Amino acid sequence: MIDFELIENNSDELARQYANGKPFECVVIDGFLTAEGLEALETDKLIQTQSSKEFSSDFVFAKNKIENPLLENISPELAALKSELLSDRFRKILCKIVNKDVFLDDSFTGGGLHQGLNGSYLEMHTDFTRHPTNLEWVRELNLLLYLNKGWKPEYGGCLDLENDEDGEKISIEPLENRMVIMLTKPHTIHGYKAINFPNHTMRTSVAAYAYSIHDGIQSIPYASTKWYPKNPMKYLLSLLTNKIVPIKQKLFGSRTADRAKRK
């Protein structure tokens, strides 16, 4: 599925691009899948339909967005992609690109197949800082593989990135077979505006999250997803949500993590 040779042969340049990425550390890899791998996913009818009836737990800030972490339950093709993403070979490549010892969460908690239905959007936000159930895991990276065949600018849904420290912004088009590897920290704000995809199509991506093991040297407090909506009423709601959700998760656990455990 993954074009390992392409990525390995260009790993030095990809590492340079990641380190110098704007508005913060990130790199775009076009042609991430082999031609055969891409064709397999293009003909995978299960990917073209709604893979789950469960929407994002953050439905107030993530409209019409489905997250299905159980790739192996969706189709054999996605199961094969998951296996390659979790392979030692890919981990070695990833560590070289980002110059850090990281690993992918094999449960794909919060990740998996992401589908945006009609009018879907994801408010600007920063991600949770530690894994919801493995608290010694520190979140380091988002890996986003886009599968939007024939995407056009008028469809919308670009990945918007903003650095909260200096205000720099960019947008990345969600082109088919494009992998984005981006740093995820308290200053790496990201999201996407409301989509206008044609009828019966969805904004589609496969998301995986990479972690490091906390070394105990620096203080990294747990924080849930923090939202930065433009709407004044939603902003006021986000202030409350940003404080309540960590308490709720501590008392009752994470719904997102529970979903990833189902088989």
Secondary structure, DSSP 8 states (H G I E B T S, - for coil): -B-HHHHHHTHHHHHHHHHT-SSSSEEEEET-B-HHHHHHHHT-HHHHS---S-B-TTTTTEEEEEEE--HHHH-HHHHHHHHHHTSHHHHHHHHHHHTS--EE-TT-TT-EEEEEEEEEEEEEEE--SB-SS-TTEEEEEEEEEE--TT--GGG---EEEEETTT--EEEE---TTEEEEEE-STTEEEEE------TT--EEEEEEEEEEE--SSS-------EE--SSHHHHHHHHHHHHHHHHHHHHH--HHHHHHH--
